[in-house]
């Protein structure tokens, strides 16, 4: 018999509530080879919001030649209610991209740097120093417009070309991005090689450098099955914002060894089991991931989605189109 909800057993030293930063519509879908219709992306975001997620990374204003899946950023935002209380951050690396985003009324953007030179060149076509130069006017203009700016730091725990990444390198880049004016720093274990001890040491080093724990978020990929353990380590360090992707969608188009993101459903199951409030309706979220799995033509990799597939949407495990959710997951 599959349990519908986890037994709640709170643990000492953990928060009462956590903010989930949902990245499925952007980071989750950007690596898909087949073009996903704009209408499907918009409905995906609306379903995620309906499940209780209030911060959903919606799109990216990047060069369509580099990431074709994100070429419809304006159209996606045009289909959303940006005047609501929900937050729809967008990825914006350049001033031209920022102007496009501001023209759509966005209130949150994200820039993305790398802790290693190799990935910086592969991802941005620039050195780390050159990327900081590119980001500086973007952050300045965004802050002048009252827009919140998240700074992603990729390859925080390891790099497929350079190997181990010294913590000092991550701290140095993080400090430069915060000095630009970023309001939040997201630590990205882009290829999923991090372990709890590494995460604890990294966060401690960042705090010791003067970056407030309240400004730190974590973004784990689950390549080696360590994402939930790493989240728990981050929570014990005081981190209160966790990135995840519905259904475990994702991967990095510029780092082939990167597996999918931590599945939001798996994260929510663990957090709810610890008595930590998320505001998320787990079964509505599972239904959303099953719906997206049908559109993508493959089952979700989330273990929680797999476990709850036959129980998520009454009546009798069918969605609003009458499709058997258990059959979709198979």
Order of alpha helices (4+ residues) and beta strands (2+ residues): beta-alpha-beta-alpha-beta-alpha-beta-alpha-alpha-beta-alpha-beta-alpha-beta-alpha-beta-alpha-alpha-alpha-alpha
